[in-house]
Amino acid sequence: MNKKALAAIAASAAAFAAVPAQAALPVYFDVSIEAAGVTETTTTFLDTGAGAVFGIERFDGRSGISTFNTDFGSDGLITGTYNNVNVIPSNQYGGAGNAGDYAVAGLGLTESYSIEFTQTGETGINYFGYWLSALDAGNTVEFWSGGSLLGTFDPSDVIAFVGPASSGGVANPYYGKPGTGETAHEPFVFVNFYNTEGTFDKIVFKQTTGAGYESDNHTVGWYTDQGGTVVPAVPEPSTWALMILGFGAVGGMMRANRRKTQASLKFA
């Protein structure tokens, strides 16, 4: 390994150590993942007779850093606002179906962005899911309700679900972008979150170290039956840290040129 790579790993380790502890998701949150390569949820949603209460923001046709309102394609059943989100074209790090656009936090441009829902309190939503792409150190998502932080989901939580890149010489199908195999050192997975005892009205995506937090197909709604599965592949905590540091180091180096390119663009 060359000196530049070693320096990048050392910097990533220092950054990881500097990240403050976050409150884990409460026990009344259920989390599952979809099968490898799946980019949408298999969850079942409440049907009011006028249609199922859910929607998906795919980001296609949006571009640059912006704040916008959306009904998630739900015909007005669910509405919300994205604040300061950066949307970029599909590439090796994100973009479901290898086409269209996707959301990202980080890349030296936006450390975080939020999604605030019109539905609040008892009329809020109790499900959120998204296609998490190219996991890096610092990828953190927060769930809020009534101004209170309910909990967070971070890289170690993701690794607890998908496991290591390989085991016994067999490659893990969750690693690498579906359809292309690009970015094979990082996991790609659709994650489902179910609040079994209440609702939430805001979600925050944060990239607290280098690189970016890529995601697509943000799905919201009122669920009736959970989808996905919990994969019993749980590395030791020390292994989580080493794996995540590796993601941050390699991903950070690979994204360096992309950060410079994005920073040079002027957004409307």
N, C-alpha and C positions, 0 to 999 in steps of 0.2 A: 504494500500500500504506500502511495507517495506521501510526501509531507503535507501537500494541500489537503488530501483526504483525511489524514490524521488530525490536522488542525480543525477541519470541519466537524469531525466527530467530537473533538474536545469542546469546541464551541457549542455544539448541540447538547452535550452532557451538562455544560454549565447552565445553558438556557433552561433545560429540563429541571435541573435542581432548583432554579430560581422561581419556577412557577408555584404560586401559593396553593395550598391544599384546597380542594373544592368539596362542597357538600355532595355526597353521592345521592343518587335518586332514592326517594323514600321507598319503603317496603311495599307500599300499595301501588307502585308502578310495576307493571309487567313489561318485559322487553323480550322480543323475539327477532330472529332474522329469517329472511327468505332463502331459498335454495341458491347455491352458487350460480351466478349468471342472470338471476332474475332481477329486474330493475323496477318492478311495481309490486304493490302489496297484494296478498291473497286474503286480506281481512274482509269480513262481511259487515256492512253498515246498515243502520236503521233505515227502513223504507217507510216514508210517510204517505205513500200513495201517489205523491207528486214526484217521486224520485228518491233515490237513496241519498242520505245526508252525508255527502263527502265531496271532495274536489281535489284536483291535482294542479299545482303550478309547475309548468314545464319550462318556463323561461324563454321559450323559443320566440324569436322576433324582438326580444328585448336586448339592449346593448349598453355597456358602460356602467358607470356608477350612478345610481338613481334611487329615488323614493317613488313608489307607485302603489296604487290600490289594485286589488284583485279579488275576484270571486272564486278563484281556483278552478274555473270551468264548471262551477256547480249551479249555474243558472240563478245565482243570487242566494242560494241556500246558506252559504258561508261566505263571509267577506273579511278582508283584512288588509293590512298595509305593510309592505316591505320598506324598511328604512335604511338607506345608505348601503344597498347591496350592489355588488359588482357582478355583472353578467358578461361572460365571455364565450366565444365559440368552442364547440367540441374539439378536444385534442386528446393526447395520450393520458391526461390526468382526469378527464371527466367528460360528461356528455352522454346521456343514456341513448342507446341505439347508435352511437358513433355518429350522431348528426345533431343539428340544432345547437342550443346554447345551454349553459348551466351557471349556477351561482357559486361564488367563491368569496371567502374572507381571507385577508392576508395579502401576500405577494407584494408587501411594502406599500399597499395602497389603502386598504380598509381593514383594520384589525378585527372589527366585528360588524355585524348587522343584526337587526331584529325583525321579527314578524309579530305584529300586534293584531289581534282578532277583534272584530266588532262585538262578537258574542263573548260575554263575560259572566263571571259568577256561575249560578246554576244553569244559565243558558249558554255557557261556554262549550268548548269542544273537549272531548276526552281521548282523542286519538291523534297522533302525529307519526308520520313515517317518511323516510327519505332514502334515496340511493346515495350512500356514503362512498366517495371515490378517493382512491390513492391516499390512504390514511397516513398522517404525519404526526410527529410530536406536536403538542399544542392544540390539536383539533378538539375543541370542547363545545358542547351544546348545552344550554341552560333552559329550564322550564320554570315559568313564573305564573303566579296567580294573584290578582289583587295587590300587586306591588311587592309580593313576597317571593323570594327564590325557593322553589320546591326542591330542586336538586340539579345535578349535572351528570353528563355522560361523557367520559373522556377516552383517550386511546387505550388505556389499560382495560377498560370495559369492553371495547371492541375486540381486543385480542383474546379476552376471556371467552368470547363467543366463537370467533373464527379459528383460533389456534395458530400455530406457527406456519411458516411458508412451506415446510415439508416435514414429513415424519417417516422414518424408515426408508428414506430414499424416494418416497412418493410425494409428488407435488400437491399442494393444497389448491383445490379449484377456485377458492375465493381470492387467490392472488393473481394480479394481472387484469387488465381491462377486458371484459367480455367481448368476444368477437375479434379482438386484435391481439390479445396477449401482451400488450404494451404495459410498461411500468410493472413488471412482474414481481418486483420486490415489495409491493405494497398491496394491502387488501382492498377489495371492492365488494360492498355488501349492502343490501337493502335492509334497513333496521326499522322495526315497529315499536312504538311506545304506547302503552295503554294505562291511563289513569283509572284505576278500578274503584276509586272512592271519591272522585270529584272531577274537576275540569282545570284547564289552564287557559290563559288569555294572552300569553306572550312567550315567544321562543327566541333565544339569542344564540347565534353562531359566532364562535370566537376562534381566532388563530393567534395563540399567545406566544409562539416562537416564530422561527423562520417559515418559509414555504407558504402553502395555502391550505384552506379547508374547502375542498371541492364537494359539491352535492347537487342532486337533480331530483326531479319528480317529487317535490314536496307535497305530501298527501295529508289532508286534514279531514276530520269528520267525527261522527258519533257512532262508535262501533257497537255491534251486537255479538259477533263471534270473532275471536282472535285468529290471526293467521300466522304463517311462518312456523319456525321451530327453534328450540333452544339446543344448540350444539354442545355436547359435553366435552369440549376441548379446552381445558383450563390450564395454562402454563403456571409455573410458580411465579409469585410477584417479582422476584429478581429477574426472571426471564422476560417479563413484560417490559421492565425498564430498559433492558439491553436491546430488545427488539424495537421498541419505540425510538430509542436513540438512533438506532440504525436507520429507521425510516426517515428521521429528521435530517441526518447527515447526508445520506444519499439523495433524498428528495430535494434537500436544500441546494445541493450542488447542481442537480439536473435542472432546477427551476431558476437558477441564477440569471441566465440569459433572458428567460421569459419575463422575469420581474423587470429587467431593464427595458424590455420592449413595451410592456404594459404601462410603465411609468412615463414613457415618452408620448403616450397617446393623450389627446385632449377629448374629454367626454362632455357631451351636451348637458 
